[in-house]
Amino acid sequence: GIPPPHQVDDLARVRVVLLPVGGTSTARFGRYCDVLRQIRHIDFSELDAAHLPTASSSAFVHQRGVWDNGRILFSYVDASYHAAPWDTFQAHRQPLAVFGVCFCPEVADIVSAWEVFLRSVQGSPQWSGAAAVHCIAFEPSEGHM
């Protein structure tokens, strides 16, 4: 059967996939994932207004204050997550973002590592539908810029 959500607000969460990039070690990847998982939400009020819909284009036209008081909730999964057959029918179970986690001192060429990461995401039936794909680079040096 279909498993129930663990919490009532799981249905309102944006699923974010965290994947290692380049030669980032498993231990370091795990530590940085723990750091990222502490970010449980972002308030709309903290977002740049240029990225928010206008009142006329918003799905919340008749609900004043949503963009002032609302928030985006996050749920994180890592590469060990395997989509269930019913995930495609439940929007809250589909990954909407894929974030690559890169520890720059362990990656010789960050541009090549990014390109490999991007191709793997785009070529994966599990992650290719993500609306956002980003790489988070930790501890870059001048050589990585």
N, C-alpha and C positions, 0 to 999 in steps of 0.2 A: 503494500500500500504506500500511499504518499505520507511521508513523515510530517507531523505538525511542526510549526515554527517553535523554536525554543522559548521565545518571548513574544508577547503580543506585538511589540514594535519591530520585530524582524521583517514584517511585511512592508515596512516603510523604509528599510535600509537599502543603501546603494552597495552592492557587492563589489569589492575591490580585490583583484588578484595581485599578489606580490610574488615576483619571480626574480631569481638571482641573475645578474648580468655579468658576462665575462668570467673571470676566474675567482669571483667572490666566494670565499670559503663558506661551507655550510654553517659553521659556528658563528661567523661574523654576520652572515645573512640572517640567522635566527635572532641575533641581538638587535639588528636594525629593524627587523620585523616587529620585535617587541616594542621598540620605540615608536614606530609608525602606528601600531595598534592602540597606543594611548590616545591618538587623535580619534575620538569617537564621533565627533560632529563638527560642523562648521556652520556658524550662524550666517544667515543671508546678509545681515548688516555688516559683516566683515568682508564681504565680496566686493569687488570693484563693480560699480554701478553699470559700467559698459558691458558687463557680461550678464546682466539681469534682463529679463524681458521687460518691455514697456507695458504700461497698464493696459493698452489696447490689444497687445498680442499675448498677454498672459492667460493661462488657463484659470487663473484666480481673479478674473476681472471683477466679480461681485463680492470678493472677500478682501476688503481693505486691510492693510497692515500685514499681509502674509509676507511680503518681502522685507518688512521691518522686523518681524518677530519670528519668522520661520527659520528652519535649520535643515541641513542635510545630515542624515545619520549614515554611518559607515559600518559595514561588516567586511572583515578581511578573511581571505582564504589564501593558501599558498599553493605551490606546484603540486602538492600531494592531493589536492582536491580533484575529485573526478565527478563530472556532471552526471546526474541521474537522468534517465530517459524523460522524465516529466519536467525537467528544468526548463525546457523550451516553452512550456505552456504556462509557466509561472514567472512573471516578470521579476519578482523580487529575488528569484534564484539565479537569474542570468547576470554574469559579470558585466558591469557597465564601464569599468576602468581596469586597466592592467598597468601596474607600476613595476618597473624594473628597479632592483636595488643593486647598486654598484659601489663597491669599496675601491676607490681609485688606485690606492697603492698596490692592490692585487691585480690590476688590469693594465697591461702594457699599452694597448691602443684603445682608448675609450670610444673613439668614433667607430672603429671596426666592431667593438663589442656592442655598441648601440645598434648598428646595422644588422648584426646577427640576431640580436634580441627582437628587433622590429620584424624581420623576416619570419622568425619563429612564431611570433604572435599572429601575424597576418596569415600564416600558413596553417594555423591551428584551428580546426573547426570549433574547438572549445572556447578560444579566446578571440577569434576574428571578428565577432560581432560587437566588441567593446567600443563604446563611444569615445573613449579617451585612452591613449597609450602614452605613458611618460616614463622617463628614467630619472631616478633620484640618485645623484652622485654624492657620495660621502667622502670627505677629506681629499678634494682635488688639489693638486699642486699647480704651480705655474705651468709645468709641462703639459698638463691636461687641458689647459685653456685654449 
